[in-house]
């Protein structure tokens, strides 16, 4: 009996180590906290389609990591001409509200916008402000749903649920299912569920490129299954770790 | 004659800029073509304005220097129905004028901008007690700010250090609001051009723990006129004033709290001249709120308190305390359409201002605007006095 108990204890203690199955959080940590880049710039072409009507937006984007959990993003609109010059600045904070500023050239003013508008559509697209920002690891609790195959590729399937009702309210998501490529640590597909638990949006990474040793999603397609609209984001002229200066991520630069 | 010369000069400058822009990439030259109609909303319901505008803007960046020039070419028919109806006041004109034209120098921690430019101070919505530099054109309030604000010739220097910014502004020539005030027997007297009448100010902005704030000082002239009886008759004058201001914004959840206040030190410091404004305090407190994804609301409380109040020595149009509220309700389906309703209501007189704006994006760069400017209330109230400026506007704009 004593022998059986010892064997049982050894088995219980060492099973997790032997299996080496990462937890959902470990997987998403690798995705979110990819340490390969400190800053990046790119030109984005965003195409928004709804009821056979297409809108195109061209954006210059700069992003940098301030700390492992905090980053800054600045975007300047290049096209169409009536929105050219519009700027958006997001300063993320780990322990307090993010700062969001919008510069509208028609108003010649920088306007502060509510941080919890993060569930709002980014420039009318199917991407929300939350989707385009760096996801905050601590906003979600994760569950590894195991290895699943998608388009012939073996992926980790991870379920993310909001850590609090406020996060659910702010983002508009009650659940996100991620398919993570275990080699490139990129999300290649994600399903977003609304607050009623219904499937809302499906994200597909149509293209992932290795740039300066970092795997990047360079072509994203977000399908809104409820409105039947879709938005595409294509990244071009990507540059990584160029040492972007801090002054790019300021209100001063936003209005220039 | 002088006006014609001035127009020819602007035409010349415009052509030089267009010529300069020839070897530039197309991206450096932008602008729009706009057709507009502004029917009056008060009897006799004339079409106040009907015309076409071509705006050409040139932006050229060379290392640390930006050149920006924006010119309007307006072919415009106007009928001022707020004037004496016995004398027809219809005018057809072709005007070329600069909207903004400036040079900007960007050094490590300093930005210097020289030329005709818009300078806005303050953080609250629509009503800004600290914003006394760029005048308004109350006769032409439409969907776009550059239609109803008038850029000023100025020197603006911004010095950035850490999270802070010190802005210094110098405006040598005074330019008043366009109010539509028309008293045929009155003479308008602008401040004399002399160094003592130059306008200048400072604004220090910074941020602490997510709260942005500013302190400002402005020495200039009241943008609104004062009508003063003198021996020769009525004189429309612009009185000197100094303004000490403060403003802030703070985001919390779905809200962005905003506040702005100013102390106005006027010429009549003791409050004994009934034709000059007394010193007063003017403040706005409010918040933006994201109601649901594309729907947002801004609500503000506005108060003006006249100081040094002496019964019997005050202008009949003045009140010791004026309380108002403003609201802006906006629904925006980005890339498709937006609806906005801006309103200001004065509690004492029950007068109000309404500005509904509808924008429909027909295609990338092609927009339709429709809306109206309503001034309403008792005849002697601040908005009621401007009833005749009420009008609708319909505009089609193609940006390139």
Boltz contact constraints between the chains, C-beta under 6 A:
constraints:
  - contact:
      token1: [A, 48]
      token2: [B, 335]
      max_distance: 6.0
  - contact:
      token1: [A, 55]
      token2: [B, 335]
      max_distance: 6.0
  - contact:
      token1: [A, 56]
      token2: [B, 364]
      max_distance: 6.0
  - contact:
      token1: [A, 80]
      token2: [B, 364]
      max_distance: 6.0
  - contact:
      token1: [A, 80]
      token2: [B, 365]
      max_distance: 6.0
  - contact:
      token1: [A, 81]
      token2: [B, 30]
      max_distance: 6.0
  - contact:
      token1: [A, 81]
      token2: [B, 365]
      max_distance: 6.0
  - contact:
      token1: [A, 81]
      token2: [B, 399]
      max_distance: 6.0
  - contact:
      token1: [A, 81]
      token2: [B, 400]
      max_distance: 6.0
  - contact:
      token1: [A, 82]
      token2: [B, 365]
      max_distance: 6.0
  - contact:
      token1: [A, 82]
      token2: [B, 399]
      max_distance: 6.0
  - contact:
      token1: [A, 96]
      token2: [B, 210]
      max_distance: 6.0
  - contact:
      token1: [A, 97]
      token2: [B, 210]
      max_distance: 6.0
  - contact:
      token1: [A, 97]
      token2: [B, 251]
      max_distance: 6.0
  - contact:
      token1: [A, 106]
      token2: [B, 144]
      max_distance: 6.0
  - contact:
      token1: [A, 107]
      token2: [B, 145]
      max_distance: 6.0
  - contact:
      token1: [A, 108]
      token2: [B, 118]
      max_distance: 6.0
  - contact:
      token1: [A, 109]
      token2: [B, 120]
      max_distance: 6.0
  - contact:
      token1: [A, 112]
      token2: [B, 249]
      max_distance: 6.0
  - contact:
      token1: [A, 112]
      token2: [B, 256]
      max_distance: 6.0
  - contact:
      token1: [A, 114]
      token2: [B, 251]
      max_distance: 6.0
  - contact:
      token1: [A, 114]
      token2: [B, 254]
      max_distance: 6.0
  - contact:
      token1: [A, 114]
      token2: [B, 256]
      max_distance: 6.0
  - contact:
      token1: [A, 114]
      token2: [B, 290]
      max_distance: 6.0
  - contact:
      token1: [A, 115]
      token2: [B, 251]
      max_distance: 6.0
  - contact:
      token1: [A, 116]
      token2: [B, 253]
      max_distance: 6.0
  - contact:
      token1: [A, 116]
      token2: [B, 254]
      max_distance: 6.0
  - contact:
      token1: [A, 117]
      token2: [B, 290]
      max_distance: 6.0
  - contact:
      token1: [A, 120]
      token2: [B, 293]
      max_distance: 6.0
  - contact:
      token1: [A, 123]
      token2: [B, 334]
      max_distance: 6.0
  - contact:
      token1: [A, 124]
      token2: [B, 334]
      max_distance: 6.0
  - contact:
      token1: [A, 124]
      token2: [B, 335]
      max_distance: 6.0
  - contact:
      token1: [A, 252]
      token2: [B, 160]
      max_distance: 6.0
